[in-house]
Amino acid sequence: MAAVLKRELGSYFRSPIGYTIVAIFYFFANIFFNMYCLSYNSSNMSSVFQNMFLIMLFIIPIITMKTFSEDKKLGTDKLLLTSPVSTVKIVFGKYLSAIIVYAICLMIFVFQGIILDFYTTPQWSVILCTVFGMLLMGSAIISIGLLISSLTESQVIACVGTLGVGFFLYIMDVVANLANNSAVSYIVGVFTFIQRFSDFTLGILNPAHVLYFLSVTCLFLWLTVKSFGKNSRS
């Protein structure tokens, strides 16, 4: 698995894609940080996180689009499957590489909190809890992106498909709030990511929400293992 992880991380940072992903994320994070915190001498980063949520929905598909699609297109997926590394370790290695790139993006919020610490008292419990929530929710969406990437040779289709799922999850929250039918609102609310993530932005670490995101991640990683092994051998 370590070899797969090293290979995948190298593929991000031996090409411009890894640096571009981080640069774009940091660019928008700093714009929103300047707009909502530095300009108003405010220690409240909630508006920064709210705006960066949409940026996250765009960034994650770019991170995951090449994970399996590139191997399928180049035919290197067959080499991976005939290697002494199990399918589970291959998938987990690719997942870890994507998570590491995403975690590097999230580190900007910690640095911004340190900047705030020079002239005010930042709400570290809220900042760290929100970053943890973004990591958990991002992990779940990354696992979905891996599954979609394992189903196609096209990186564009993998990217658009993951982006579509992300925005569908975002819209589900709007539907849950607008639905007049309590049953529909409840059912949609059970599967929506946003409502569960909102507690993290308040500094509330709810174990049920943590377990939910971890369960979604594990489910889609398992589906990816099945999909990658089946499609690559066919």
N, C-alpha and C positions, 0 to 999 in steps of 0.2 A: 504493500500500500504506500509505503514511503516513496518508492520509485515513481508511482503514479502521481502522487502529490507533487513531487519535485518536478516532474515533467509538465504537469498542468500549470503550476505556478510559473515555471519558466516560459511557457507558451504565452502567458499574459504579459510578462515583463521583458521578454526578448523582442517583442513587437510593440508598436505604439498603443495597442488597445488597453493594456493595463494602466499605463500612465494617463491615457486620455480619459478613462473612466474616473480615476481618482481626481484628475484635474477638473473635470466637469462638476463632479460632486462638490469639491472644495470651493469652486468658483461660485456656485449658487449659494452654498452654505455661508460663505463670507459676505455675499451681497445681502442676504436676509439678516445676518448677524449685525451688519452695519446699519441696516434700515431700522430694525426693531430694538436693538440693544444699545449700540454705541451712540447712535444719533439722539436717543432719548435718555441716555445714562440709566438704562433699565437693566435689571438683573433677571428679568422674566424672559426666558427663551421659548415660551410656548408658541409664539407666532413663528419663530424660526423652524421649530419642529413641524408645525402644521404645514408650512409651505414646502418643506423638504420631503414631506411624505409623497407628494406627487413626483418630485424628482427621483425618489427612490423607485417608484413604479416604472420609470423610464430606464433607470440605471441597471436594475436587476436583469431584465431581458437581455441587455447587452453583455452582461457577465456570463449568463448561462447559454447563450445562443450557440456557442461553438463547442460546448463541452462534449457532446456526442455527435452532432451533425457533421463537424469537420472530420472526425474519424470515419464516419460512415461514407462521406463523400470521397475521401482519400483511400478508403479500403483498409485503414490501419486498425479498424475495430476487430477485424479477423485476427490480426497479430496480437491484440490485447487479449482476446479470448483464448488463444492458444498458448499464451504465456503462463508461467506457474502461479500467477496471481488470480485469485478467485474473482468472480463477477461482483460479489459483494464488496471486496476491497477496491476494485476498479471504480465502482460507483461512489463508494465512500471517499476515495482519494480525490475524485473530481469534485465531489460535494465540498470537501474540506478546502480545496483550492479556491472555490467560488466564495465560500464563507470568509476566508482570509482576506480576499480582495475587498469584499463588502465591509468587513470589520475595519480595514485600513481606512475606508471612506468614513465610517462612523467615528473614528478617532478625532476628527476635526471638532466634534462637539465638546470633547474633553478639553482640548486646547482652548476653545472659546470660553469654557468655564474658568480656566486658569487665567485668561485675560481679564475676565470680569472680576476675578478675585483681587486684582491689583487696585481697584477703585470702589468696589462694593462687595456685598456678601451674597454670592450666588447660592441658589437653592440646589445644593449638590445632590440631595436625595432625589429631587425631581429630575435633574439632569441625568444622573446615572441610571435611574429607574427607566426613564424614557429611552435612553440609549440601549438599555438591556431589552426593552420592549421592541424597539426597532430591529434589534438583532434577532430576536425570536420570530417576529413576523416576517422579516426578510428571509430567515432560514426556511420558513414554510413556503414562501413564494419561490425561493431558489430551488427547493425540492420539486415544486411543480414545473419550473422551467427546465430542470434536468429531464423530467419525464417527457415533456414536449420535444426537447432536443433529441431524445433517444428515438423518437418516432419519425424523424425526417432527416433527409440529407441537406436540406436547405437551411442555412443559418438565418436567412430573412424570415422564412416561415416560422422557425423556432422563436425568433425575436418577437414577431408580430403576435404569435399565439400566446406567448407568456405575457406580453403587454396587454392583450385582450382579456386574459384571465384576471390580471391585476386590476384593471379598470372595472371589470364585472364585479369583483369583490368590493370595490369602492362604491359602485352604484347600488349594490345590495343594501348597504347601510342607508342610503337615501331612500330606497324602496321601503325598508323597515320603518323609517320615520314617517313616511308619507301614507303608508297603507292604513286605510280606515278599518280594515278587518283585523281584529286583534290576533286571530289565529295565524293569518298570513304574516303579520308583523312579528309574531313570536318565532315562527318557523324560519323566516329569513334571518332574524336576529341570532338564532342558534348558530348559523353558519357564517355570519359576517365577521370579518377580521377587525374592522374599525372600532366597533363597540368594545371589543375585548382590549384593544390597544389603548383606548382612551383612559383606562384606569392607570396605565403606566405613566401617562403624561401628567397625572395628578400626584405621582409619587407613591401610588398604591401598588404593591407587589402581591397580586392575587395568585396563589398557587394553582387555582383552577385554570386561569388564563395561560399560565406557564405550561401546564400539562397539555392544554388544548393545542397550542402551537407546536409543542414537541411531538404530539401525537400525529398532527397533520404532516409534519416533516418526516417522521418515520414511515407513515403510510405511503407517501409519494416516493420516498427512497426505495421502499420495497417494490412498488409498482415499476420503478425505473429499472431495478435489478431484473425483474421478470421481462420487461419490455426489451432491454438491451440484449439480454441473453437470447431471447426468442428471435428478434428481428435480425440480429447479426449472424445467426446461424442459418436463417432462411435464405 
